[in-house]
Amino acid sequence: MKTLMHRHRELCERAVDPLEIAAGLEAHGITERTAARFRHRDVFSLAEEMYARVPRDADQPPPPARTAPAARARADWALRALLPGALTGLTLAGVHLTDGRARFLVAAAGVLAVALGAGVALRRGPLSAPSGTHTWRPVGRTQAGAWWLFGYALLGDGLLGAALSGGPDGLPNGTADGPWPLTAAPVLALTLACAPAAWCAHLFTIHARRRLAGSRGLAEFAAGVRPLLLGTFALFLCALAALAALSGAVLREPAAYPETLALGALLLLARLLTVHRLPHPAALAVTAAATTEVLAPALVLTSHLPGCAFLAVPVEALVDAWGPGAVPTLACATAALALLLHASRSLTRASAHAPTGEQT
């Protein structure tokens, strides 16, 4: 026991309750079997003894309240979260009001502005990823895959439909009735959903940490956080469905609910896992969905070569049954379901909710 306490002395000294020590031990790989070696029934019981045996200064004053700075920081990231949707709306308005070369320049400038706005929105607040050399590679893969998924939501269905009919006969012209149709409603809805995603992530983090402080065991904490996670996930999907309906009505396009909800669910879960220091499963799921969306039109275009018609058979069968939107819906929904199952196990662990420095 002395060796264990010496190894984790810093954790024990800064902990405010036994559950924080239990979360740290869990993060360092201490299991129920390890606790049994120290004659404890579980990790929480072991953490209670370690908490009790480490001396503390009882007269240390509590940290001063920081209500005003926290409120200002919250307003800061809330405004940042509105930026991607606002820039997407302005870009689409500019595309609809211009034509020819001017439309291309507006679209290119708009894509760059939306990318910068999304970076600003994700840099601070509840959707910001923790920094570290071990996270930047999977976070980068996730971001690259997410941008491909956004691009496919905008142009992929049109490309796939044109490829299945023998085309495409030209480049996209920024309209829904061109040779390569553009579907802007899902993209507008998803960028507008950055704000509810930030608030849902904030609510999940705040309530999970409150349960962490009030729980008396790791099993009790997990049982309380699991419905919180599912409720937060459902709340976001409801907000996204409303934004999809609004975007479709404003742009006079189909709302594309299955495709939009599947992609939104995947991106939210991937970001939640990344925020809570679990970026590798997020990167794997997003990359798998993006790869599927790359393969579908690639197989159809390759099938135009002599003797390769069989390559398009699976995609043609799927599109004939449910339309071009079935490809991204199936790819994103499958990846989102896998992430949801993983998150229901990993995000209900106390170690996933240790403070990361972004508290507001």
Secondary structure as GFF3:
##gff-version 3
##sequence-region A 1 360
A	DSSP	alpha_helix	2	7	.	.	.	ID=ss1
A	DSSP	alpha_helix	9	14	.	.	.	ID=ss2
A	DSSP	alpha_helix	18	27	.	.	.	ID=ss3
A	DSSP	alpha_helix	32	37	.	.	.	ID=ss4
A	DSSP	alpha_helix	43	53	.	.	.	ID=ss5
A	DSSP	alpha_helix	67	97	.	.	.	ID=ss6
A	DSSP	alpha_helix	100	123	.	.	.	ID=ss7
A	DSSP	alpha_helix	136	164	.	.	.	ID=ss8
A	DSSP	alpha_helix	185	192	.	.	.	ID=ss9
A	DSSP	alpha_helix	194	214	.	.	.	ID=ss10
A	DSSP	alpha_helix	218	251	.	.	.	ID=ss11
A	DSSP	alpha_helix	257	275	.	.	.	ID=ss12
A	DSSP	alpha_helix	279	302	.	.	.	ID=ss13
A	DSSP	three_ten_helix	309	312	.	.	.	ID=ss14
A	DSSP	alpha_helix	313	322	.	.	.	ID=ss15
A	DSSP	alpha_helix	326	346	.	.	.	ID=ss16
A	DSSP	three_ten_helix	350	353	.	.	.	ID=ss17
###
